[in-house]
Amino acid sequence: MHLIRRITTTGATLAATGAVLVTAVPSAHAATGLASLRQGSSGLGVACAQWTENIFLQPQTPLAVDGDFGPATYRATVQYQGENGLAQDGIIGPHTGDSITSFINSALKNFGDAQIWNGHSLSECYGAVPTSS
């Protein structure tokens, strides 16, 4: 009972001061241990997505495969998601990552491995993009 009163008092104190109590909730991609890729993200996972989006979408002005998730990568991700029947949120989470990984697997089978960014090869994308498995 004393513990409940203390928590209630703490909650009231937090509310009075405008503080917010945050509870951690497991994410949908906790299984892979990789966070979703979104605007502001950087690294190999982003470069893998950029490479895939360039090949799949064949845009008139290709994305720079620079590993930086900026506005152009966001727009290409939304387009890629739309053309693959995925939620068009511009975030590369497990479902979009599964699609990208499937495309990469197909590219590796058909064309072999290739260097895509900063000394990294396409085969290294398997551990860099969030997936559901």
N, C-alpha and C positions, 0 to 999 in steps of 0.2 A: 504494500500500500504506500509505503514511503517512497519507493521508486516511482510509482505511478504519479504521485503528487509532484515529485521533482521533475519528471518529464513534462507534465502539464504546465508547471511553472516555467520551465525552460521554453516550452513552446509559446506560452503567453509572452514571455520576455522577448523572444525572437520576433514575434508578431508586432509587439509594441515598438521595437527598434527598427523594424523594416527589414530585418535579416531574413534570409530564405534558407530553410533546411532542405538539403538535397539528398535524395536517396538514390543510390546506385542501382541501376536496372541493367541486367545483362542484355547485350545487343544481339541482333540476329546473326552477326558474324563473329561471335565469340569463339565458335568452333575453329576457325582458321587462325584466330589471333591477330588478324589484320583489320585495321580500321578502314572504314569507307574512304574512298578517294573523292575529293570535292575541291571546289575553288579554294586555292591557298595551299593545297597539297603539293608535294614535290617528290621526285625520286624515280626509281626504276618502274614502279607500278604505273605511274602517270605516263612515262615514256612508252610503256607497253600498250597502254590504251591509245595514246596518240598514234603510234605506228599502226595499230589495228584499225582505228577510225579512218586514217588516211587510205589504207588499202581497201577497206570495206566500202567506204563512202565515195572514194575517188573524187574528192572535191576539186574544183577548179583552182582554188588556192589551198594547197595542202597545209595542214598544221605543222608548225615547227616541232619536231620531236626533240624537245628540250627538257622534258621532265618537270615542267612547271604547269600546273593546272590553273590556267587563266580563263578569261571570258571566251576565247575562241575554242578552247578545249571543252568548256561547258556547253557551248552551242553544238559542237560536234557530238558530244555525249548525248544530248537530248535528241538529236537527229538519229544517231545510232540506235538509241533505245526505241524510238518510234518505229524505225524500220525493222526492228527485231521483236516487236510486240511486248516490250518492257515498259514499266512505268517511266514516264518522261520527267524525271526529277533532276537530271543533270548530276546525279551522284552515282559513283561506281561502287555499289555494294555487292553483296553476294550474287544476286541474280544477274546483274549486268556483268559482273566479274566472271560468272560461269559462261556467259555468252562469249566474252572476249577470250577466255581460255580455250573454249571450243574452236573459235576461229584460229587462234594461234596454233592449236594442235593440228588443224587441217593444213595450215600454211607450212608447218614443219614437215608434215608428211609429203606435201606436194612439191615444196621448193627447197627443203633443207633449212639448216640453221643459217642465220644471217646476223651480222652485227647491226644493232639498231640505235644504240645511244651510249655515248661515253664509255666505250669499250665493252659494253654489255651485249650479249647475244639474245636472240628471240627465245631460246630455250630457257633462259633465266627468268622469264616472265611467270613461269608456273608458281613460284613462291612469292611473287611480288604483287599480284592482283588478288583482292579479296574474293573468295568463292564460298559456296555453301558446304563444300566438303574438304 
